[in-house]
């Protein structure tokens, strides 16, 4: 029999073990997330490079070659060459129309330093200025514009005397009258202000009309210059747009199949071959990391969380006064969890090593897509078969335990890597938390 307080201490120890494992698993999940961000950026760049290899220039010959190698129909149905030619025609027509516009022809005489509209604007601003100053004489007083807006001291004023602001505005109205040297806000101040404000509104409109004319001329010049500058850049612009569309196609494409099509052409595009290998490897990296995180680490952490909750209930139970000194059979102990600590830590250590190897791997060029199932990327990049922390990938290797990657070439360094991988693959095959 075991006293309750010893059982409480036993389960408290299990909690510490589980929390230590969970902390390590959380650290690994953070490392995986960082690796995913890194690999995602690498894949984006690899796909951009691959699109450039498929479409090095925007010519009909290059588009035909792309169609043959990748069966990318979008640029056949929506020809960038036709669209580019159409836009060039539109731009040329617009440039011609602008160059015949009198405002563009006379732009220097209109909006130059001494142009007609420039002088007109200066004159109208000078005529506006006295009215701005006259209005400012009134508007500088606190609450003045609010009183005008509310119709203070007019029949339309509807602020009731029970509102605190009624008395604030009344005091402000009296103060403004005193400061302006006038007797009454409604009879004297307001009419005097409205008289100058009407003139200000008129001249502001005059200034605005001239500014609009000037801006229209400037906009014509800007549109003309932008159109003129865009025409020689059209091939670059449409080539980039075509490559971006191709990137999205490649992101979802069957890359090994594209490798077969590329190899079947009269002349293999070696740059495309290597680009497909890199993109395929990076996509596999993301899938492997996702499998580890979602189906390996997270279930492991959830299991640990459940254990911690269960162990805490046990601690609370056996610390109760009625159980603290009572005796309980040994079957209440959970010694299996403590016995499995080495196995759990080894499992996490192996997963950490797998992540490190995958992140460091960069020898994509040697992996022959047409002769290797996608699943062999795991062994190629890590040097070993997946443990149970990679359940999706592990299932394939259980069905093909002797599968080995086919490479373009295997030099002495590769042989050393393969030998080391064989040793790693014979390491203990760890199971899930049970």
N, C-alpha and C positions, 0 to 999 in steps of 0.2 A: 504494500500500500504506500501511496505517496501523499504527503500533506498538500493541502490546497495551495499554500503559499509557495511551495516548490514548483507546482504546476504553473502558477502565475509567473514565476521567474522564468520557467522554461519557455512559455509562450511569448514573454517579453523579449527573450533572446531570439526567438524566431522572427519577431517583428523587426528587430535590428538587422537580422540577416536579409529579410525580404526588402527592407528599405534600402539597404546597401546595394542589393541587386537592381532595385528599381532606379536608384540614382545613376547607376552605371548604364542602364538601358536608356534612361532619358538623355544622358550624354551622347550615347550612340545615335539616338534618333536625331539629335541636333546635328551631329556630324553628317548623317545621311541627308538631312535637309540642305545643309550647306553644299554637299556634293551634288545634289540634284540641281541647285542653282548654278553651280559651276558647269556641269555637264549640259544643262539646257542652253547656256550661252555658247558653249562649244558647238552644240548641234546647230544652233541658228547660224553660226559662222560657216560651219561645214556645208550646210544646205545652200547658203549663198555662194560659196565657192563652187559647189557642184552645179548650180544653175549657170554660173559663168562658164564652167567647162562645157556644159551642154550647148550654151548659146553664147559663143565668144563675140559675136557681132550680129548686127541686125540686117541681115541680107536674106533674100529668098532661099539661097543655097543653105544658109545656116538653119533657117526655119524648117526646110525640108529634111535636113539631117537630124534635127531634133525630133521631128515627127517619126522618122524611121527608127531612131534609137529609143525613144521614150513613149511613143504613141500619145503624145500630148496634143489633144485635139483642139483645145481652147484657142490657141493661136492660129489654127487653121480656119476656124469659124469666124474669129474676130481678128483679122489680119492687122498686126501693128503697122505694117508697111502702108496699107490702105488708109488706116486712121491717121498716120503721120502725114501722108500726102494731102489728105483732106484738111487737116489742121493747118498745114503750111499754106494752102490755098486761102483758107479763111483769114489767116494772119496777114497775108499779102494784100488781100482785098481791104482789110481794115486799115492797114498802114496807108494804102493808097487813098482811102476815103478821108483819113485824118489829114494827110498832106494836102488835100484839096480844101479842107475846112479853113475858112477865112481867119478864124480865131487862132488856128495853129500857124498859118502863114504869117500873120501879123503879131505873133506872140511876143516878140521883143518890143514892138511898139505899144503893146497892150500892158504887159506885166513886167517889163524890164525895169531897172532902177528908176528910169524917168518916163515910164510908159503911161499911156492915157488912163488906164484903170488904176495904176499905182498912184498917180497924182489925184485922181478922183477920190480914192479911198482916203488919202491924207486930208483932202479938203473936207470931206464929210465927217471924218473923225474930229477935225478942228471945230466944225460947226456943232457937233454933238457934245463936245467937252463942256461948254458953259452950262448946258442943261443937266449934264451929269453932276456938275458941282452944285447947281441949284437944288437938285433933288437930294444930294448928299447932306445939304444943310438941314433937311427935315429927317432923313433916314438915319442919321447918326445918333439920334436920341433913342434911348432904350425903350422898347415896346412900341415904337412908332409904327413900324410896318405891321405889327400884330393888330394894333388898333384900326389901321386902315383896312386890313383884310376882314376884320370882324364888323366893320361898319360902325365903329364907335361914334356915339353922339349923332347918329342918324336913325331914321325910323326902322332900318333893317337890323339894328343891333339887338341881339336876343340873349345876351348874357344876363341871367337873373341875379337879383340882389342877394339871394341866399347863397350864391356861389362865392367862395373866397376870392376868386380872380376878379369878380365885379369891382371890389374895392381896390384891388391892386391896379386895375386898368383906369379906374376913376382918378386915383392919385397920379398915375402916369400921365393921363391927359392934362390934368391941371399943371403938373410940372413942366410938360412940353410947352404949354401955352406961355408959362412964365419965361422959360429959357428962350423962346422965340420972340418974346415981346408982343404977343397977341392976346386978345381977350377970351376967345372961345374956340374950342377945337372944331366943332361942327360948322360954325359960321365963318371962321377966319382961317384957321390952320389948314383944314381939309381943302377948301377951294384954292388956296394959294399953292398947296402942294400939287393938286390935280392939274393946275394950269401949266406948271413946269414939267410935270410928268408926261403930259400929252405931247409936248415938244420933244422930250427925250425919247418917247416911244417912236415918234415919227423919224427922228434922225438915226435911232438904232436900226430901224428897218432900212433906211437908206444905206447905212454902213453895211448891213447884212447883205443887201442886194449886190453891192459892189464886191464884197468878199466872195459871194457866190460866183460872180462872173470871173473873178481872178482864179478861184479854185477850179472852175470848169476848164480854163485854159491850162492850168498846171496838170489837171487830170488827163487832158488830151495828150500833153507832152509825155507824161508818165506812161500812159497806155501805148503810145507810139514807140517809145524807147524800149519798153518791156517786150512788146511784140517783135521788134527788130532784133532784140537780143535773144529771144527764145528760138527764132527760126534756126540758127546754126546749132542750137542745143537739142533740137528735136530728136535726132538719132540717139543721143545719149539718154534723153528722157524716156523715149519709148522702149529703148533697150532695157533700162532699169525697171520700168513697169512690167515688161514681159518677164524679166528674171524674177521679180517679186511674185508674179502669178505662178511661175514655174516652181518657186520655193514651196508654195502652199500645196501644189500638186505632189512634189517629192516628199513632203512631210507625211503624207498619207499613203504614199505609193508602196508597192511591193518591190523593195530595192533588190533582192536577189533576182526577181524576174527581169527587172531593168538591166541587171548585169548580164543576164543571158542574152537579151536583145542587143545589147551593146556589143557583146562578143560575136554575135551572128552577122554583124555588118561586115562588108568587104574589108574594111580597115577598122580595127578596134581603136576606140578613143581611150588611150591609156589613162589620161587625166580623169575621164569620166569613171573608169574602172576603179581607180584609187579613191575618188570622191565618194563613190557609192559604198565602198568598204568602210571608209571613215564614218559616213552618216549612219550606216547600218550598225556599226559598233557602238556609236554614241546613243542611238535609239535603244539598243540592247542594254546599255548601261542604265539608262533611265528606267527601263522595265524591271531590271534586276533590283535596283535600289528601291523601286516602288514595291516590289514583291517583299523585300526584306522588311521595309518599314510597315506596310499595311498587314502583311500576313505572318510576319515573323516577330518583329519587335513589339508592335502594339498588342497583339494577343498575349505575348509574354508579360507585358506590363499590366494588362488587365487581370491576368491570372494572379500576379503578385499583389495587385490592389485588392483583389478578392481575399487573398490569404491574409493580408494585413488586417482587413476588416474582421475576418473570422477570428484571428488571433487576439485582436483587441477585445472582442466579446468574451473570449476565453479568460483573458487576464482579469476583466471586470468580474466575471463569474467566480473565479477562484479566489479573488481578493475580498469577497463578501465575508462578513464576520462569521456567518454560519458555515462557510466552507474553508476558511483560512487555515484552521488546524485540523479539519476533518481529513480522513484518509480516503484515497481514491485508487482504483486499480490502475496498473501501469498502461493499460490500453488507452487511457486518456492522453498519453504523450503522443506527440507527432515528431518522431525522431527521423522519419524518412526525409523531411525537408532539410534538416541539417546535414544529413548524409549526402544529399545531392548538391551541396554547395560547390564542390569542385567541378561537378559536371556543368552546373549552370554558368559558373564563371568561365569555364573552358568554352562553352557555347558562345558566350558574349565575346570572348577574346577572338575566337575564330571569325565571328561576324565582323568585328573591328578590322581584322587583318584583311578580310575579303574586300571591305570597303576601301581600305588603303590601296590594295593592289589594283582595284578597278579604277580608282581615281588616277593612279599613277600610270596606268596602261596607255600606251600611245602607238603601238606597233600595228595599227589597223591595216597597213598596206599589204601585209603578208597573208591575210585571211581571205581565202578564195570563196566568195559568196556563192558561186554556182555549184560548188562541191561540198559546201558545209551547211547543215541545217542551222537556223538561227540560234537554236539552243546551245550550239557549241561555242558561241561567244563567251559563255560563262567560263568554260574550261580554258579557253584561249586567254581570257583576261585575268583570271585568278590563279591558274595553274592547278586547279582542283575541281572536284565535283561539288555541287551545292549540298550544304547540310540541310537539316530539317527547318532551319530558319528561312530557307528559300523554297517553300513548299511547291510553288508552281513550276519552278525550274527543276526541282529535285525529281518530280514525277517522270520527266522525260529521261533523265539519266538512269532511273531505276529500270526503264524499259530498254535502254541502250547503254549498258554499263561499260562497254569497251570502246565507245565512240571516241575518236581523236580528231582534232582539227586538221584539215588539209591546208598546207601553206604553200606559198609560191616558192619559197626556198627555206632551207633549214641549215644555217651555218653552225659553227662550233658554239657560239654563244647561245643560239637557240636550243642546241642539244643540252646545254647545261641547264637552261630554264626548264626544258621538258623533263629532265631528270629530277630537278627539285620539285616540279609539279607532281610527279609520280609519287614522291615521298609524302608530300602534303595530302594527296588524295587517299593515302592509306591511313590517315589520322582517324581517331575515333569518330564515329558517326553518331552525333548526339541527338537525343529525342526532345520532344516538347516537355514543358513543365507538366508534371502529372500530379 
